[in-house]
Amino acid sequence: MIRFLRSCFVFLVFFGGVQAQADEMPIPTGPVILQMSGEISRHNNEDLAEFDLEMLQALPRTELRTTTIWTDGMQEFVGVELGDLLDYIGANGTVIDAWAINDYYAEIPLTDAVPGSALIAYQRNGKPMSVRDKGPLWIIYPYDHSSDFRTEVYFSRSVWQLNRLEVLR
């Protein structure tokens, strides 16, 4: 019986540790360009999930071609879908406050975090976006794919110079 219990203990310690390691987020090695907080289950800096560009690029990549009211002509954006990012950090809420460097913010319902909707873009037309060019991150919607996205509601949610997301209940 003691042998059995010892074996169970070793099993739990080993596999429990593997699960804990799998849930840990890496620490950014470059400049932090996005901080996430609120109702999230994965962290890498106390109660925050911080990302550098390389960490965002390691998540599933999505390309989106669309025009915008802020740029000329067709644009090609590359980034991570909002839903994929929220899944990665274990978000559990109903709304997101998206903040820009200049403290502009927009409230985004989690219903926008579905495939083919909000994209956290880190690249435009094959190049990283500078702060001067609405970067380093910009929330983009597929404006050309549906007239539903060509409204003030979605334009106001298109936060450029994005640097913070807070998941709220």
N, C-alpha and C positions, 0 to 999 in steps of 0.2 A: 504494500500500500504506500509506504514512504517512497519507494522507488517511482511509483506511478505519479505521486504528487510532485516529486522533484522533476520528473520529465515534463509534467504540465507547466510547472513554474518556468523551466528553461524555455519551453515553447512560447509561452506568453511574453516573456521578457524579450526573446529574439524577435518575434513577429510584431509585438507591440512597438518595439523600437523602429522596425522597418516602416510601419505605418506612420509613426511620428516624423521620421525623416522624409517620407514621401509628401507629407503635408507642409513641410517647411518651404518658405519662399527663399529664393536666392537674395543676396544683398546686392544692391546696385554697385557697379564698379565705376560707372561714369556719372556725369551730372544727373541728378534726379530731375525728371521732367514731368512726372505725374505722381501726386500723392492721393491715396484713396483712404477713406475713413468711414466710420459709421457702422452699419449693420453688415460687417464682413467677418468671415471666419479665418482667413489667412492673413498673416502679418509678417513683416520683416523688420519693423522698427517700432517696438512697443505696440500701440494699437493702430498703427498705420501700415498700409501696403504701399511701398515706394517703388517706382519703376524708373530705370534709365531707358534710353532708346533701344539698347541691345535686348533688354528684357521684353519690351513690347514687340520687337521684331521676332522674338522666339515664339510668340503666340501665333495661332492660325492667321495666315495672311489673306486679306481680301482686297481685290482691286475693284474700283468703281469709277466708271466714266460718266460724267455729267457736266452740265453747265451750272453756273451759280450766278446770283445777282451781283456778286462782288468781284468777279473775274471776267475776262474776255474769252469767248470761245469755249470749246470743249476742253475739259480738264480731266486728267487721270489721277485719281487719288489711290494711295495704298495705305493700308492700316489694319487694325484689328476691329472686328465688329464689336459693338458695345456689349451684346449678349455673351460673346466669348470671353471678354474681359471680366464681366460680372460673374460668369460661371467659374472662371479661374480663381477669383478671390473669395468665392463662396458668399456672394451677396444675398441678403435676405431682407428685402424691403419692398416698398411700393413706389418710391420716387427717388430720384437722384438730383442733388444740387450740383450743377456743373459750374465751376468758377474759372475765370480767366485771370491772367496776370494782373490786369488792371482792376480786378474785383468785380467786373461784370459777372452776373450769374444768371443761370436759367434753370428752371425746374423741369426735369424730364421724367415723365412717367416710365415705369419699368416696361410698359407695353411697347415702348420704342426699342426695347432690347430683343428684337426678333430678327431672324435672318432677312437680309435685304432691306434693312432699315438703317439705323444709325451706325456710322463708321467713325472710329477714332483714327483719323488720318495722321500719319507721320511723314508722308511723302506726297509731293504734288509734281506731276509731270517728270517723274524719274529723279527728283532731287529732294533732299530733306528740306523742310520749311524753316526759315529763320523767323525770329520774332517779327522782323520787319515785314515778312511775307505771310503773316497770320499763323505762324508756327510757334513752337515746334509741334504742337498738336492742334487739330481742328476737328470739331464734330461736324460731319458731313452727312447729308441725307441724299438719296437718289432722286433729286429734284425732277429730272427728266423722265423718270419711270412712271410717275403718276401725278396728276394735278393735285392730289391730296397733299403732296410734299411741297407744292408751290404756294404756300400760304404763310402769313405772318407768324402763325403758331410755330411752324417748323423753322422758318428763318430765324426767329428769336431763340430757338434751341441750338442753333448752329454756332456754338461758342468757339471762337478762334482764340489763339494763345491760351488754350486750355492748360491748366496746371493742377487742378484739384477736382475730385469727385467725392461727394459724400452721399452714402446710401442711407436713406431714412425709411422708417416704417410708415 
